[in-house]
């Protein structure tokens, strides 16, 4: 049995920075995964992220990124080697996820996952507030496709739920009290890729 972590990183109270937690909660509401797969809202981890990596065969992280070279809502993929190739930057606040520092520490202690993919979404708005910008919310189907493609690549089984469960997104504008079967952003995300 493979041990896989699908983790959303971000602060749900800072606009697009909350896309990671948003996506993992929606993903878990739409899909069931084989035993050994954890789908977790990691919030804004610090150096304790290494504990989440320990013993995992594969890790897929979803996080908002900044880029001067891409439009808001663009999805960019980074493998472990892409991330550790860059020197750790000075963290400006206690909520920075310290991803590179965690990867380097995990490698040092022999705890690093064999496979790691960061699905980065270029953010547009980081102002205090609980809603994603339209460009970032429109990227959700592509983010799902990249996650599912990676699960296929590492040989992990999943299936779409017949009826979606409440994703418990307490901070956003989704009204699941209407008992909808799926979020409109997640419709038709499984065509051939």
C-alpha positions as CSV (number, residue, x, y, z in Angstrom):
1,X,0.0,0.0,0.0
2,X,1.4,3.4,-1.0
3,X,1.4,6.2,1.5
4,X,0.5,9.5,-0.2
5,X,-0.2,12.9,1.1
6,X,-2.2,15.5,-0.8
7,X,-1.8,18.7,1.2
8,X,-3.2,22.2,0.8
9,X,-1.0,25.0,2.1
10,X,-2.2,28.5,2.7
11,X,-4.0,31.0,4.9
12,X,-7.7,31.0,4.2
13,X,-8.1,34.5,5.5
14,X,-5.9,36.1,2.9
15,X,-7.8,35.8,-0.4
16,X,-6.0,33.6,-3.0
17,X,-3.5,32.4,-0.4
18,X,-6.3,30.0,0.7
19,X,-6.4,28.1,-2.6
20,X,-4.5,25.1,-1.2
21,X,-7.0,24.4,1.6
22,X,-9.9,25.2,-0.7
23,X,-8.8,22.7,-3.3
24,X,-8.0,19.8,-0.9
25,X,-11.4,20.2,0.8
26,X,-13.2,20.3,-2.6
27,X,-11.1,17.3,-3.9
28,X,-12.0,15.2,-0.8
29,X,-15.6,16.1,-1.2
30,X,-15.6,15.0,-4.9
31,X,-13.3,11.9,-4.8
32,X,-12.7,8.8,-2.7
33,X,-9.1,7.6,-2.5
34,X,-7.5,4.2,-1.8
35,X,-6.3,3.4,1.7
36,X,-3.0,5.1,2.5
37,X,-3.9,8.4,0.9
38,X,-4.3,11.4,3.2
39,X,-6.0,14.6,2.0
40,X,-5.2,17.3,4.5
41,X,-5.6,21.0,4.9
42,X,-2.1,21.9,6.2
43,X,-2.8,25.5,6.8
44,X,0.3,27.6,7.2
45,X,3.0,25.1,8.4
46,X,6.4,26.0,9.6
47,X,9.3,23.5,10.1
48,X,6.8,20.9,11.3
49,X,5.9,20.1,7.7
50,X,8.7,17.5,7.8
51,X,6.5,15.4,10.0
52,X,3.9,15.2,7.2
53,X,6.6,14.1,4.7
54,X,7.9,11.3,6.9
55,X,7.2,7.8,5.6
56,X,5.4,9.0,2.5
57,X,6.0,7.5,-1.0
58,X,4.5,10.6,-2.7
59,X,3.5,14.1,-1.6
60,X,1.4,16.4,-3.7
61,X,1.2,20.0,-2.3
62,X,-1.2,22.7,-3.5
63,X,-0.2,26.3,-2.8
64,X,-0.6,29.8,-4.1
65,X,2.6,31.2,-5.6
66,X,3.7,34.6,-6.8
67,X,5.1,35.1,-10.3
68,X,6.0,38.1,-12.4
69,X,6.1,35.8,-15.5
70,X,2.7,34.3,-15.4
71,X,-0.9,35.5,-15.3
72,X,-3.1,35.1,-12.2
73,X,-4.7,31.7,-12.2
74,X,-1.9,30.1,-14.1
75,X,-1.0,26.6,-12.8
76,X,2.8,25.8,-12.5
77,X,4.2,22.4,-11.6
78,X,7.4,22.0,-9.5
79,X,9.1,18.7,-8.7
80,X,11.3,18.2,-5.6
81,X,14.5,18.9,-7.6
82,X,13.1,22.1,-8.9
83,X,12.4,23.3,-5.3
84,X,15.6,22.3,-3.6
85,X,17.7,23.7,-6.4
86,X,16.8,27.2,-5.0
87,X,18.4,28.4,-1.8
88,X,16.0,28.9,1.2
89,X,14.9,32.5,1.3
90,X,14.5,34.6,4.5
91,X,11.1,34.1,5.9
92,X,9.3,37.4,6.4
93,X,6.7,36.2,8.8
94,X,5.9,33.2,11.1
95,X,3.3,31.9,8.6
96,X,5.6,31.3,5.6
97,X,5.4,27.6,4.8
98,X,9.2,27.0,4.8
99,X,8.8,24.4,2.1
100,X,12.5,24.3,0.9
101,X,13.8,24.2,4.5
102,X,11.5,21.2,5.2
103,X,12.6,19.4,2.0
104,X,16.3,19.9,2.8
105,X,15.8,18.8,6.4
106,X,13.8,15.7,5.3
107,X,16.6,14.8,2.9
108,X,19.2,15.2,5.6
109,X,17.3,12.9,8.0
110,X,16.4,10.4,5.3
111,X,12.6,11.2,5.6
112,X,12.1,12.7,2.2
113,X,9.3,11.3,0.0
114,X,10.3,9.6,-3.1
115,X,8.0,11.7,-5.2
116,X,7.0,15.3,-4.6
117,X,4.9,17.6,-6.7
118,X,4.0,21.2,-5.9
119,X,1.0,22.4,-7.8
120,X,1.5,26.2,-7.7
121,X,-1.3,28.6,-8.6
122,X,-0.4,32.2,-9.4
123,X,-2.4,34.4,-7.1
124,X,-4.0,37.7,-7.8
125,X,-5.3,39.0,-4.5
126,X,-3.8,38.5,-1.0
127,X,-5.9,41.2,0.8
128,X,-7.6,40.1,4.0
129,X,-10.8,38.3,3.0
130,X,-12.1,34.8,2.5
131,X,-12.8,34.7,-1.2
132,X,-10.7,33.5,-4.1
133,X,-10.3,35.8,-7.1
134,X,-12.2,34.8,-10.2
135,X,-8.9,33.9,-12.0
136,X,-7.8,31.5,-9.2
137,X,-11.2,29.9,-8.8
138,X,-11.4,29.3,-12.5
139,X,-8.1,27.3,-12.3
140,X,-9.6,24.7,-9.9
141,X,-10.5,22.2,-12.7
142,X,-6.9,22.3,-14.0
143,X,-5.5,21.9,-10.5
144,X,-7.7,18.8,-10.1
145,X,-6.5,17.4,-13.4
146,X,-2.9,17.9,-12.3
147,X,-3.5,16.2,-9.0
148,X,-5.3,13.2,-10.6
149,X,-2.6,12.9,-13.3
150,X,0.0,12.7,-10.6
151,X,-1.9,10.0,-8.7
152,X,-2.2,8.0,-12.0
153,X,1.6,8.4,-12.5
154,X,2.4,7.0,-9.1
155,X,-0.2,4.3,-9.3
156,X,-2.8,5.4,-6.8
157,X,-6.5,4.5,-7.2
158,X,-9.3,7.0,-6.8
159,X,-12.9,7.3,-7.9
160,X,-15.4,10.1,-8.3
161,X,-18.0,10.0,-5.6
162,X,-21.5,9.4,-6.8
163,X,-22.7,12.2,-4.6
164,X,-20.4,14.9,-3.3
165,X,-20.0,15.3,0.5
166,X,-19.9,18.7,2.2
167,X,-16.3,20.0,1.9
168,X,-16.7,22.1,5.0
169,X,-15.4,25.2,3.5
170,X,-16.5,27.5,6.3
171,X,-14.6,30.6,5.1
172,X,-15.8,30.9,1.4
173,X,-18.8,31.8,-0.5
174,X,-19.9,28.2,-1.4
175,X,-23.4,27.3,-0.1
176,X,-23.4,23.6,0.2
177,X,-26.5,23.9,2.4
178,X,-28.3,23.6,-1.0
179,X,-27.0,20.0,-1.2
180,X,-25.5,20.4,-4.6
181,X,-23.8,17.3,-5.9
182,X,-20.7,19.3,-7.0
183,X,-19.2,22.7,-7.1
184,X,-19.6,24.4,-10.5
185,X,-15.8,24.8,-10.8
186,X,-15.4,21.0,-10.6
187,X,-17.9,20.1,-13.4
188,X,-16.5,18.0,-16.2
189,X,-12.9,17.9,-14.9
190,X,-12.3,14.3,-15.9
191,X,-12.2,14.5,-19.7
192,X,-9.1,12.7,-21.2
193,X,-6.0,14.6,-20.4
